[in-house]
Amino acid sequence: MFAAGLQIVCVDPKGDWWGMRSSADGRSPGLSILILGGEHGDLPLEVGSGELVAKLVVEERVSVLLDLSLFRKSEVASFMTAFAENLYRLKAREVNRTPVMLFVDEADAVAPQKPQHGEERMLGAIEDIVRRGGQRGIGCTLVTQRSAVLNKNVLTQAQVMVAMRTIAPQDLKAMDAWIDVHGTPEQRKTLMESLPSLPRGDAWFWSPGWPTDEGIFRRVHVDPIETFDSGATPEPGARRVEPRKRADVDLEALRRQMAATIERAKAADPTALRRRVAELEAQLRKASAAAPAAPARERRVEVPILGERDLKRIDKVAEVLANSSAMVAALLMEVKERLRARATPPPAPRPAAPSPAAQTGNGTWRAPVAAARRARAAPSTEAGEEVSEYALSLVRTLASRAPMALTKSQLALLSNHSPTSGGYFAALAELRRLGAFDRDGSKYVLTDAGRQLVGAAVPVATSPEEVRANWRRSLPDYERALFDVLVEVYPHGLSKADLAERAGKSATSGGYFAALATLRRNEIMVRAADGFRASEDLFG
């Protein structure tokens, strides 16, 4: 992942990972990753710096190894709570949703099955990242020797399992719970019989349904690591080897980045602000006490008296000022729209074609029209400029749903793309540059310029049946089964247990919760008083 240019963040509670900065023999550089904390850190790591480190990871996009080996257990919980909560919070902003892979070694220490007092918030923060972080660009790899003590709400969310030799009955049972959801009886038998006797270095790689529908179920021999094995178990009589060469890290540039991040954090820190206010008040009191009192001087001041008419005018002005925020917001929105239009005058309005489904009282369907949609002229491009097929697939999807608006997640699902992939972000940037879509809040709306990219041949879904068919084709098998049940019982809703039973699924499996999250995130399903219900947008 590091060689591919992906940002990685490694959480190391034991201090075993620092050797990644050197080659396997210790004579050449390894990975140029910043190490914070531990005995081999480039910079120290403070217990109270979890929020600051999260800001550095998100805003500066630095790959970093967090060595927590010098922390006490309670200090690990304090640091990881602040770090994980703020990583998840900061990644919610659209500008920060770039891919990052979070590795957590000894994951049962930060996501325990039975959290001790003071560890509850840490577990909740890790659970948010594992269960819902994907939409914000956060991938998560959990490493543990004890599957039995890793929290089951976290364990069941894993999409890929890499299993090496396991002999403890409790750990085998915990893995069996994951297998029961994702595997077949034949696969279970093959895996469980081989795990206790797997040779050193052999591992099972199991990924149901990814990267293809067939998935991966394969036993392989894993090659030795290419970096220095700083976590190797010491052998009797063996001499401790220290690496001679480490990869360089531009610490000066990182210090400058961290300085800017620290200043931003201080500016928003209520504790620091209160401290600064107290300092200024003390200076003011000291200056007031030292200054000589000025002699009192009497002078006459004429003050005009306001009449009743003046007071009414003041009340009127106060009322206008009280409502000014809405006027300013509207003005800013208008300025933004004009800037986005690049000072291009809008084309003359065309007479609106009568909608084939303009009425709703007779059972026909009316597509919701985005309120903020604006007509645009086609952008001028350089001669011979080509639009990528990836970007064109997004435009075709928008064109097939016009005049409806789609969220980023909906657009990705209907186009059969991942909403967190680098290619998806690049395609959106390409279309934004070409003026192929407008934004209506958090949704994308096709412009005239975008329609010109694909022509008029794209069929438009003009009925609820076609809209539902489009969604059904785009959904994976698991989500499609739930979708069919929700459509069948509409407008009624179903409880979580009833929906699972009708769809032939387990209501306690990780796959079921993931499927529910997909349907809700894409506004296909909503929560109602009678349980889960299909969105009314699917039916007009």
C-alpha positions in Angstrom: 0.0 0.0 0.0 2.8 2.4 0.9 4.6 1.7 -2.4 1.3 2.4 -4.3 1.2 5.9 -2.7 -1.7 5.1 -0.3 -1.6 7.0 3.0 -1.2 4.5 5.9 -1.5 5.0 9.7 -0.1 2.2 11.9 -1.1 1.9 15.6 1.6 -0.1 17.4 0.9 -0.7 21.2 4.0 -3.0 21.7 6.8 -1.1 19.8 7.3 -3.9 17.2 6.9 -1.9 14.0 9.7 0.6 14.0 11.9 -1.7 11.9 9.9 -0.8 8.8 12.2 2.2 8.3 15.1 -0.3 7.4 15.6 -3.1 5.0 15.3 -6.8 6.1 19.1 -7.0 6.7 19.3 -3.5 8.3 21.8 -2.3 5.8 19.5 -0.3 3.5 16.6 2.1 3.9 13.1 0.8 4.3 9.9 2.9 4.2 10.1 6.6 4.8 7.3 6.7 7.3 7.2 9.2 10.2 7.5 7.5 13.6 5.8 9.2 16.6 6.6 7.9 20.1 8.4 4.9 21.4 12.2 4.5 21.9 12.8 4.8 18.1 10.5 7.7 17.4 11.4 10.7 15.2 9.3 12.9 17.5 7.9 12.2 21.0 4.2 11.3 21.5 2.3 12.9 24.4 -0.7 11.2 26.0 -2.9 14.3 25.4 -2.0 14.8 21.8 -4.5 12.4 20.2 -6.6 15.2 18.7 -3.6 17.0 17.4 -2.2 13.8 15.7 -5.6 13.2 14.1 -5.5 16.7 12.6 -1.9 16.1 11.3 -3.0 12.8 9.7 -6.2 14.2 8.1 -5.1 17.8 7.1 -1.5 17.1 6.1 -2.1 13.5 4.9 1.1 12.2 6.4 1.8 8.4 6.7 2.7 7.8 10.3 3.5 5.0 12.8 2.1 5.7 16.3 4.3 3.8 18.8 2.3 3.6 22.0 4.7 1.1 23.8 5.8 3.7 26.4 2.2 4.5 27.4 0.4 2.9 30.4 -2.8 1.0 29.6 -5.0 3.9 30.8 -2.9 6.3 28.7 -3.4 4.1 25.6 -7.1 4.4 26.1 -7.0 8.2 26.6 -4.8 8.7 23.5 -6.7 6.3 21.2 -10.1 7.7 22.3 -9.2 11.3 21.2 -7.3 10.1 18.1 -10.0 7.8 16.8 -13.0 10.1 17.6 -11.3 13.1 15.8 -10.1 11.0 12.9 -13.7 9.9 12.2 -15.0 13.5 12.8 -12.5 15.3 10.6 -12.9 12.8 7.8 -16.6 13.7 7.6 -15.7 16.9 5.6 -15.8 16.3 1.8 -12.4 17.8 1.3 -10.8 15.3 3.7 -12.4 12.1 2.3 -9.2 10.8 0.7 -8.3 7.1 1.2 -6.3 6.1 4.3 -5.7 2.6 5.7 -5.6 2.4 9.4 -3.6 -0.6 10.8 -4.3 -1.5 14.4 -1.9 -4.1 15.9 -3.0 -6.0 19.1 -6.5 -4.8 18.1 -8.1 -6.6 21.0 -6.4 -3.9 23.2 -8.3 -1.1 21.6 -11.5 -3.0 20.7 -11.9 -5.4 23.6 -14.8 -7.8 23.9 -15.2 -6.8 27.6 -14.0 -3.1 27.9 -12.8 -2.1 31.3 -13.9 1.2 33.0 -12.6 4.1 31.0 -12.3 2.1 27.7 -16.0 2.4 26.6 -15.5 5.6 24.6 -12.4 4.1 22.9 -14.3 1.0 21.9 -17.2 3.2 20.5 -14.8 5.3 18.5 -13.1 2.2 16.9 -16.5 0.7 16.2 -17.5 3.9 14.3 -14.4 3.7 12.2 -14.8 0.0 11.4 -18.5 0.0 10.7 -19.0 3.4 9.1 -15.5 4.8 8.2 -15.5 3.4 4.7 -17.8 6.1 3.4 -15.4 8.7 4.8 -12.3 7.1 3.1 -11.1 5.1 6.2 -10.1 1.5 5.6 -9.2 -0.6 8.7 -7.0 -3.6 9.2 -7.2 -5.3 12.6 -4.3 -7.6 13.7 -4.7 -9.9 16.7 -3.5 -13.2 18.1 -6.8 -13.6 20.1 -9.9 -13.6 18.1 -11.9 -14.5 21.1 -11.2 -11.3 23.0 -11.7 -9.0 20.0 -15.1 -7.2 20.2 -17.6 -9.1 18.1 -19.3 -6.0 16.8 -16.0 -5.1 15.2 -15.0 -8.7 14.2 -18.2 -9.4 12.3 -17.6 -6.3 10.1 -14.4 -7.7 8.6 -14.7 -8.3 4.8 -11.4 -10.1 4.4 -9.9 -12.6 6.8 -6.2 -13.7 6.9 -5.8 -16.6 9.3 -2.6 -18.2 10.4 -2.0 -21.1 12.8 -4.6 -21.0 15.6 -4.9 -23.7 18.3 -6.9 -22.1 21.2 -10.5 -23.5 21.1 -11.9 -20.1 22.1 -10.2 -18.3 19.2 -11.3 -21.0 16.8 -14.9 -20.6 18.0 -14.7 -16.8 17.5 -13.4 -17.3 13.9 -16.2 -19.9 13.3 -18.8 -17.2 14.0 -17.4 -15.1 11.2 -17.3 -18.2 8.9 -20.9 -19.1 9.7 -22.0 -15.8 8.2 -19.7 -15.7 5.1 -18.7 -19.3 4.2 -20.1 -22.6 3.0 -20.0 -25.8 5.1 -17.2 -27.2 2.8 -15.1 -24.1 3.2 -15.6 -24.1 6.9 -14.5 -27.8 7.2 -11.4 -27.2 5.0 -10.3 -24.2 7.0 -11.1 -25.3 10.6 -9.4 -28.7 10.2 -6.2 -27.1 8.9 -5.8 -24.1 11.2 -4.3 -25.9 14.3 -1.5 -27.5 12.2 -0.7 -24.8 9.6 3.1 -24.6 9.1 4.8 -21.4 10.0 4.3 -18.8 7.3 1.2 -20.4 5.8 -2.0 -18.5 5.8 -5.6 -18.7 4.6 -6.8 -15.7 2.6 -10.6 -15.6 2.6 -12.7 -12.8 1.0 -16.3 -13.6 0.2 -17.6 -11.7 -2.8 -14.5 -9.5 -3.4 -12.9 -8.5 -5.7 -15.3 -10.6 -7.8 -18.5 -12.4 -6.9 -16.5 -15.6 -6.6 -14.3 -14.0 -3.9 -11.0 -15.5 -2.6 -10.5 -18.7 -0.7 -6.9 -19.7 -0.9 -4.1 -21.1 1.2 -0.7 -19.5 0.4 2.8 -19.3 1.9 3.5 -15.8 2.8 7.0 -14.4 1.9 9.2 -12.9 4.6 8.8 -9.2 5.2 11.0 -6.9 3.2 11.7 -4.6 6.1 13.6 -5.1 9.3 11.8 -7.5 11.7 12.0 -5.4 14.8 9.3 -7.5 16.5 11.1 -10.9 16.1 11.1 -13.2 19.2 14.7 -13.2 20.7 16.4 -16.7 20.3 18.6 -18.1 23.1 22.2 -17.3 22.4 21.4 -15.1 19.4 23.0 -11.6 19.2 20.6 -8.7 19.0 20.9 -7.1 15.5 20.3 -3.3 15.1 19.7 -1.9 11.7 22.5 0.4 10.4 20.5 2.4 7.9 17.1 4.0 8.2 15.0 5.7 5.5 15.1 9.5 5.8 12.1 11.6 6.8 12.0 15.3 6.1 11.5 16.3 9.8 11.9 20.0 9.1 9.0 20.0 6.7 7.0 17.9 9.1 7.7 20.3 11.9 6.5 23.2 9.8 3.3 21.3 9.0 2.8 20.3 12.6 3.4 23.9 13.7 0.6 25.1 11.5 -1.7 22.3 12.7 -0.8 23.1 16.3 -1.6 26.8 15.9 -5.0 26.0 14.3 -5.7 23.6 17.2 -4.7 26.3 19.8 -6.9 28.8 18.1 -9.9 26.6 18.5 -9.0 25.2 22.0 -11.4 26.7 24.7 -8.9 25.9 27.5 -6.1 27.9 25.7 -8.5 30.7 25.0 -9.6 31.0 28.6 -6.0 31.0 29.7 -5.2 33.8 27.3 -8.2 35.8 28.5 -7.1 35.4 32.1 -3.5 36.6 31.2 -4.9 39.7 29.4 -7.2 40.5 32.3 -4.3 40.2 34.8 -2.2 42.6 32.6 -5.1 45.0 32.4 -5.5 45.1 36.2 -1.8 45.6 36.7 -1.7 48.4 34.2 -4.8 50.1 35.7 -3.3 49.9 39.2 0.0 51.4 38.1 -1.5 54.3 36.1 -2.0 57.6 38.0 -5.6 58.6 38.5 -6.6 61.5 36.2 -8.1 64.5 37.9 -11.8 64.7 37.6 -12.9 67.5 35.3 -16.5 68.6 35.0 -17.8 69.5 31.7 -21.3 70.0 30.3 -22.6 67.6 27.7 -25.8 68.3 25.8 -27.8 65.1 25.1 -30.7 65.2 22.6 -33.9 63.6 23.8 -35.5 61.0 21.5 -39.1 61.2 20.7 -41.7 58.4 20.3 -41.3 58.6 16.5 -37.5 58.1 16.8 -38.0 55.1 19.1 -40.3 53.5 16.6 -37.8 54.0 13.8 -35.1 52.4 16.0 -37.3 49.4 16.6 -37.9 49.1 12.8 -34.1 49.1 12.2 -33.6 46.5 14.9 -36.1 44.2 13.3 -34.4 44.6 9.9 -31.0 43.8 11.4 -32.5 40.7 13.2 -33.5 39.3 9.8 -30.4 40.3 8.0 -28.7 36.9 8.3 -31.1 35.3 5.9 -30.6 38.1 3.4 -26.8 37.8 3.6 -27.0 34.0 3.1 -29.2 34.4 0.0 -26.8 37.1 -1.3 -23.8 34.8 -0.8 -25.6 31.9 -2.6 -26.3 34.2 -5.5 -22.7 35.3 -5.7 -21.5 31.7 -5.6 -23.8 30.7 -8.4 -22.6 33.6 -10.6 -19.0 32.8 -10.0 -19.6 29.2 -10.9 -21.3 30.2 -14.0 -17.9 31.9 -15.0 -19.7 35.1 -16.0 -21.4 33.2 -18.9 -24.9 34.7 -19.6 -27.6 32.0 -19.4 -29.2 30.9 -22.6 -32.7 32.1 -23.5 -35.3 30.1 -21.7 -36.9 27.3 -23.7 -40.7 26.5 -23.4 -41.1 23.7 -20.9 -42.3 20.4 -22.5 -45.3 19.0 -20.8 -44.4 16.3 -18.3 -45.8 12.8 -19.1 -46.3 12.3 -15.4 -47.1 15.8 -14.1 -50.0 14.7 -11.9 -49.9 12.5 -8.9 -53.6 12.1 -8.1 -54.2 9.5 -10.9 -51.4 7.1 -9.9 -48.9 8.6 -12.3 -45.4 9.4 -11.2 -43.8 12.9 -10.9 -39.9 13.0 -10.7 -38.6 15.5 -8.1 -36.8 18.4 -9.8 -33.8 19.9 -8.1 -34.6 23.5 -6.9 -31.1 24.9 -7.5 -30.6 23.5 -11.1 -29.2 26.1 -13.5 -28.9 25.8 -17.3 -25.3 26.1 -18.6 -23.6 26.5 -21.9 -21.3 23.8 -23.0 -17.7 24.5 -21.8 -15.0 25.4 -24.4 -12.3 22.7 -24.4 -9.1 22.4 -26.2 -9.2 20.7 -29.6 -8.9 17.0 -29.4 -9.4 16.9 -25.6 -10.9 13.5 -24.6 -13.1 12.7 -21.6 -12.2 9.5 -19.7 -14.6 6.5 -20.0 -14.8 6.5 -16.2 -16.1 10.1 -16.2 -18.5 9.4 -19.0 -20.0 6.5 -17.0 -20.9 8.9 -14.3 -22.5 11.4 -16.8 -24.5 8.6 -18.3 -25.8 7.7 -14.9 -26.8 11.2 -14.2 -28.4 11.5 -17.6 -30.5 8.4 -17.1 -31.9 9.8 -13.8 -32.5 13.4 -15.1 -34.0 15.5 -13.8 -33.4 13.8 -10.4 -30.3 14.7 -8.3 -28.0 12.0 -6.9 -25.7 12.0 -3.9 -22.1 11.0 -4.3 -22.8 7.6 -2.8 -25.9 7.0 -5.0 -23.9 8.1 -8.2 -21.1 5.6 -7.3 -23.5 2.7 -6.7 -25.6 3.2 -9.8 -22.4 3.6 -11.9 -20.9 0.4 -10.3 -17.9 2.3 -8.8 -16.5 2.6 -5.3 -17.3 6.1 -3.7 -13.9 6.1 -1.9 -11.6 5.1 -4.8 -9.0 7.4 -6.2 -10.4 7.0 -9.7 -13.8 8.1 -8.6 -12.5 11.3 -7.0 -10.4 12.0 -10.2 -13.5 11.5 -12.4 -15.6 13.9 -10.3 -12.8 16.5 -10.6 -12.6 16.0 -14.3 -16.4 16.6 -14.7 -16.3 19.5 -12.3 -13.7 21.1 -14.6 -15.8 20.6 -17.6 -18.9 22.0 -16.0 -20.8 18.7 -16.5 -22.8 19.0 -13.3 -24.1 21.4 -10.7 -24.4 20.9 -6.9 -27.8 21.0 -5.2 -26.8 20.9 -1.6 -25.0 17.5 -1.3 -26.4 16.1 -4.6 -25.2 16.3 -8.2 -27.4 17.6 -11.0 -26.7 17.2 -14.8 -26.1 20.4 -16.8 -26.6 21.0 -20.5 -22.8 20.8 -20.9 -22.9 17.3 -19.3 -25.7 16.1 -21.5 -23.7 17.2 -24.6 -20.9 14.9 -23.5 -23.1 11.8 -24.0 -25.7 13.0 -26.4 -29.4 12.4 -26.3 -29.3 8.6 -26.7 -29.2 7.9 -23.0 -32.6 6.5 -22.0 -34.2 8.4 -19.0 -36.1 6.5 -16.3 -39.6 8.0 -16.6 -41.5 5.7 -14.3 -41.2 4.3 -10.8 -40.9 0.8 -12.3 -37.8 1.8 -14.3 -36.3 3.6 -11.3 -36.7 0.5 -9.2 -35.3 -1.7 -11.9 -32.2 0.6 -12.1 -31.6 0.3 -8.4 -32.1 -3.4 -8.4 -29.6 -4.0 -11.1 -27.0 -1.9 -9.2 -27.3 -3.6 -5.8 -25.2 -6.6 -4.7 -27.0 -9.9 -4.1 -27.4 -9.4 -0.4 -28.8 -5.9 -0.6 -31.0 -6.9 -3.6 -32.7 -9.6 -1.4 -33.7 -7.0 1.2 -34.7 -4.5 -1.5 -37.1 -7.0 -3.1 -38.9 -7.6 0.3 -39.2 -3.9 1.0 -40.7 -3.2 -2.4 -43.1 -6.1 -2.0 -44.6 -4.8 1.3 -44.5 -1.1 0.5 -46.1 1.2 1.8 -45.8 -0.9 5.0 -42.6 -1.4 7.0 -41.0 -4.4 8.6 -39.0 -4.8 11.8 -35.3 -5.7 11.6 -36.1 -9.3 12.5 -39.0 -9.7 10.1 -37.1 -8.1 7.2 -34.2 -10.6 7.7 -36.6 -13.6 8.0 -38.5 -12.7 4.8 -35.2 -12.2 2.9 -33.8 -15.5 4.3 -30.9 -13.7 6.2 -29.6 -13.7 9.7 -30.6 -10.6 11.6 -27.4 -10.8 13.7 -24.8 -11.2 11.0 -22.3 -8.6 10.0 -23.4 -8.8 6.4 -27.0 -8.0 7.3 -26.0 -4.8 9.2 -23.7 -3.8 6.3 -26.5 -4.3 3.8 -28.9 -2.2 5.9 -26.3 0.5 6.1 -25.9 0.5 2.3 -29.7 0.8 1.7 -30.0 3.7 4.2 -26.9 5.5 3.0 -28.2 5.5 -0.6 -31.7 6.7 0.6 -33.3 3.5 -0.7 -34.7 2.6 2.7 -35.8 4.8 5.6 -36.6 4.2 9.3 -40.3 4.6 10.1 -42.6 4.0 13.0 -43.3 0.5 11.8 -39.7 -0.4 11.2 -37.7 -0.3 7.9 -39.6 0.9 4.8 -38.8 1.5 1.2 -38.2 5.1 0.3 -41.2 6.8 -1.3 -39.0 8.2 -4.0 -39.0 4.6 -5.5 -42.8 4.9 -6.0 -43.2 8.5 -7.1 
